[in-house]
Amino acid sequence: MPEQHKAAEETVKVGILHSLSGTMAISEQSLKDAQLMAIAQINASGGVLGRQIEPMIEDGASDPAIFAQRARQLLQECGVTTLFGGWTSATRKAVLPVLEEFNALLWYPVEYEGLECSRQIFYSGLCPNQQVEPTIQWLLDNQGKRFYLVGSDYVFPRTVNKLIKAQLKHFGGTLLGEEYTPLGTTDFTEIIEQIQNIQPDVVFNTLNGDSNLAFYQQYKEFGISPEKIPIMAISVAEEELRRMPPDVATGHYAAWSYFQSLELKENQQFVQSFKQQYGTDRVTSDSIQSAYAQVFLWKQAVETAQSFAVDDVRQAAYGQTFHGPSGIVKIEPNHHLSKACRIGKILPNGQFQTIYTSPDLIKPLPWLGMEELEGTVSPVIIDMLAEVSQAIEYNCQLEQKSREVAIANQELIAANERLQQTQEQLRHRTNQFRKLVQQSEVFKRRLSSQIRNSLDIDTIVWTAVAEIRELLQIDRCQFFWCRSQDLSVEETLSQETSGSNSLLSLEKSCQFELGHECCELPYIPARDDNRLRAIELLGERILEQSLLKLDDVATTHQLDVNSKVALLEIGVRSLLAITVQTRSGDLGVVMCQHESSDRPWKISEVELLNAVADQIAIAIDQAKLYEESRRTAALATAQAEQLQQALHNLQQTQAQLVQTEKLSALGHLLAGVAHEINNPVSFIYGNLTFANEYARDLLELVKLYQEHYPDPVEPIQDYRENIDLEFLMQDLPQMLSSMKVGADRIREIVLSLRTFSRSDRGKMQQVNLHEGIESTLVILQNQLKPKSHRPAIEVVKEYGNLPSVECYAGQLNQVFMNILSNAIDALEESLLERPLSVVGSSDRHSEYNGKSPLEKPPTIWIRTQVSRPHYVSITIADNGPGMPEAIQTQLFDPFFTTKPVGKGTGLGLSISYQIIVEKHKGQLWCKSQPGQGTEFLIEIPVSQQISLNSGSTNGQTYHSS
C-alpha cells in the first residue's frame, strides 16, 4: 500500500474525452493523438511540478449524452479535475453541467459559435469574430456579395449562419439560400442542384464530420469548378482533406488560425514530431495544433500557480502566452485566446496556400463585442445573448423530433402495407383451403370469417379451437404455446451430438403453456395437471415431425410402452397434433384428442387441420402487425402532441420574455429618471421654505428703511425706480409660492414613476393597488390631455376601501398599463368616426342621459371594490367603439392584434392574462358589444394562501353575446 500511494502521488491524472467512434471520429481521433503527444513531451522533460501526467482516455461516441456520462465517470470515479476534448457545441454544452457540479476544467480545442464564457471552460479554438467576420469581409471584397449557406443541423452552424446573415445585411451582401442537414448526411444532390440553379458567388460551408467528404465529391461530380463558385469552409482542414481524393477540393478555400504549411520554426518542429510519432501520411490542422498547444498552456498555468487546484490553475492561466505552431497565442480573462486569422487556398497535395493573414492577433469577443462596452450594457442583455445558442439548440431538437415523427409515420405506413400484404396472403390461403377440402366449405367460411373479424390473438385461438372441435366432432381440442427457455451447457452439447433437426434451436428448449381448450363437459379431467400430460409426453416429438397422427394409442408403433400407458391413464384413445409456426417466430401446437373411443383420422381431416394451422398462423401474424401498428400510431400521436405542446410552451416563453424585457427596460428607465430628478427637486424643495423666509425678512427690512428713511439719496432713488421696487415686493412672494406648487407637482410625478417601476424581486409583497393605478395614470397623463382633434379623456375613479393585496406589484402595473393603453387607443379610434362638436360639449354630464356611449365625451371608468370575501376586483371600462364576438374570442391569444402593422405586437393582453390567471390565480373577463364600449374585469385574491387553501381554478374569459 505505501508503494501504491507513492506511485499515485508521482502522477497527475487528466481526462482525454473525444469521439473515437461515430460520425465525428474522423475529426476527433487526431486531436486525441496531438494531446497524447504533448503529454509525452511534457513527461519526457520532467512532467509538471515533478509529477508525470497520466492520461485517462474515454470515447464520447459522437453522442452528447454519452459525453456527459463519460465526463462524470472521469471526474467522479477516476479523480480527474482537468479534461481535454470535445468538438461539437452540443457535446460541450452537455458536459458543462457536470463540470459545474464537480468544479472541473475543460480545455476545448475547436472553433465555435461564441455567446458563451464559462469559468469551467478554456476555449482554445477560434471565436466568430476571429474566424467568421474576417472571412466574410474578405469574401465580400474578393469574391462577390451573393452567398449560399450550407451546414450541419446543430447549434454551431445555425448560430454562425445567423451572424453571417447579419454581417451580409450590414455590408450589402445577399443571401440566396440556406440549408441544414443532419450530422452524417451523405446525399447532397438536391442542395447542389439548387446551388447550380441559383449561381451564387460563393458557398459558405459549415458542415462537420464525414459529411464533408460526400459534399465535396458530389460538388465536383456536378461539374461546378472553384473558379466559378468556390466553397469557403470553416470546418474543413488538412485532416479532412487527407481522406478525400486529391483533386476533389482543390481550388476551394478555408479559414483558420493555422495551416500545416506555415513556415514557422515551432510549426516545422511540431509537424516533424507528429509525423514521426504517428506516420508520414498523417497531417496537422488548426484544431490539432490547438489541442496540442492547450496542454502546454495548462502546464504553464499549473507551474505558475504551483498547484493542481482548479481555482488556482484558473487564476494563473489568465495572461499565459505560448509560442506554438500557429505563432503566439495568449489566454485572455474571458477564457478565450487571442489569435490570428488566416485564409488558405486548397492545393492538390491537400495543403493550403496562405493568401490572407490578419495584421495582428485578434482579440476574442465571444459576446459579439458587447463586452467591449465596459459596463454600459445591462447584464440582462448578456444573459439574453447566452440564451440565443440554447434557443437554437432547442429548435434543432424540435426539428429532430419532427423528423422522428415523420419516420414513425413512414414506419406506420410500411406496417399498414405489410398488414395489407398479410391480409392478401390470408385471402390467398383461404382460397387454397376451399379448393383442397370441398366438404368443409361451411366450416372454412365460418372459421375464416370469425378469425378475420377479430384482431385479438386470444380470440383467434379460441375461435379456431372451438370450430375445429365442432367440425371434427372430437372430445377435446387444445392449443399450446411453445415458450423458449435457455439450455445448460451440458444439454446443448447433448443436442449437438444427437444431431437434432427439430424446430427447436440447439441453444433453446421449449416449455409448453396451455392457451385455450374446448371439450365436452363430461370429459374434463379431475386434475388440471392431466391437461398438460399429453403435451409433456409428446411435445418434442410433435415439434420434430411437425405432425403427429395416432389413430389408436393402444396399438400404435410410434410410441414406446411407457408413453402409451401414460396416455391411456389420462383417457387419450386417439390423437392428432400439428405445429403452428408464424412469421413472427411464435410456435404453437394444435392437439385434437378423442377419449370416448378409438378414432381413425381421415386424410381430408389431416389436410384440413394443416390448412387451418396455416390460417391460424397468418391470423396471429395479422393480429401482431395490428398491435404493432397501433403502438406505432400511438407513439407517433404522443410525439406529435409533445411537439405541439413544446411549440406552444416556446411561443409562450418567447412572448413572456419579450414583454418582460420591455417592461424591465421601461422600469429601469423610469427608475433612473425618477432618481436623477429626485435629487435636484429635493434640493430645490428643501430650500424653498428658507428662500421664502429670507425674502420675507428682506422685504420687511426694505419697508423699515422706507419708514425711517423716506428720502434716500439720489442713486438709491434711481435704482429703486429702475427695478420697480413696489412691483418686485408684490410679485416675489407670489413667485416663490408658484415655485413651491411646481416642486410639489414634480415630487408627485417622481413618486408615481418610482411606484410604477418598482421591482417584484422574485417574491410577492403587500401593496396598495390604488398606488399602482395612480402611478400608471400619471405616466399616461400626456395621452389623456386634450389634443387638436379631440377633447381630454376624462378618467372617472370610483375607488373602494381595499385592503393591502399580496401580489407582484410590477406585473400588475403592467396589466393596468396594457388595459388603459388599449382603452385610450380605442377612444382615439372612435373619435375619428364621430363629429368633434358632439364630444366637445361643455356640459358632459347632461349628455350622458339618453345617449349612446359613442355620443358621450371620451371617458374611462376605474372602479375597485371587494367583490367577495378575500377577493378584490378592478374594473376598467371605456365608452369606445366596442368589439364584435369574433375578436373577443381571440383577444387573449398570443400575437393577436387588430392594430396596424408596427403599432401593436399582440402580446399585451396575452401577457396580462397569464399574469392574472397563472401568476396570481385570479380571473380576467372582457365584456363588450359593438357601439357599447368595452369593460375589463380583474379579480384576484387578497392573499395567495387563500387561493391555495380554496383550490385555485383556471381563469376564464367571458364574452358578452
Protein Blocks (a to p, Z undefined) as FASTA:
>chain_A
ZZmmmmmmmpccddddddfedjklmmmmmmmmmmmmmmmmmmmnnpaghiacddddddek
lpaklmmmmmmmmmmmnopabdcedjbfmlmmmmmmmmmmnopadddfbdceejiacfkb
ccfbdcfklmmmmmmmmmmmmnojcdcddddddfklmmmmmmmmmmmmmnopacfbdcdd
dehiabfklmmmmmmmnopabdcdfbehjllmmmmmmmmmnopafklmccddfkbcfklm
mmpcfklmgoiacddfbdfklccfklmmmmmmmmmmnopkbccdfklmmmmmmmmmmmmm
mmmnopabfklmmmmmgopacddfnopadddfkopacdddddddddfkopacdfbdcfbd
cdddfkgommmnnopacfklmmmmmmmmmmmmmmmmmmmmmmmmmmmmmmmmmmmmmmmm
mmmmmmmmmmmmmmmmmmlmmmmmmmmmmmmmpccfklmmmmmmmmmmmmnopabdcddd
dddddddfklmmmmmmnopabfbdfkbccddddfbdcddfklpcfblklmmmmmmmmmmm
mmmnopacdfblklpckbcfklmmmmmmnopabdcddddddfkopacddddddfkbccdd
dfklmmmmmmmmmmmmmmmmmmmmmmmmmmmmmmmmmmmmmmmmmmmmmmmmmmmmmmmm
mmmmmmmmmmmmmmmmmmmmmmmmmmmmmmmmmmmmmmmmmmmmmmmmmbccfklmmmmm
mnommlmmmmmmmmmmmmmmmmmmmmmmmmmmmmmmpcfklpacdddfklmmmmmmmmmm
mmmpccfkbccddddddddddddddddfklmmmmmmmmmmmmmmmmmmmmmmpcfklmmp
fblmlmmgopafklpccddddddddfbghiacdddddfbebjafklmmmmmgghiafbde
hjagolmmmmmmmmmmmmnopacdddddehiapaddddddfbfklmmmnopadddddddZ
Z
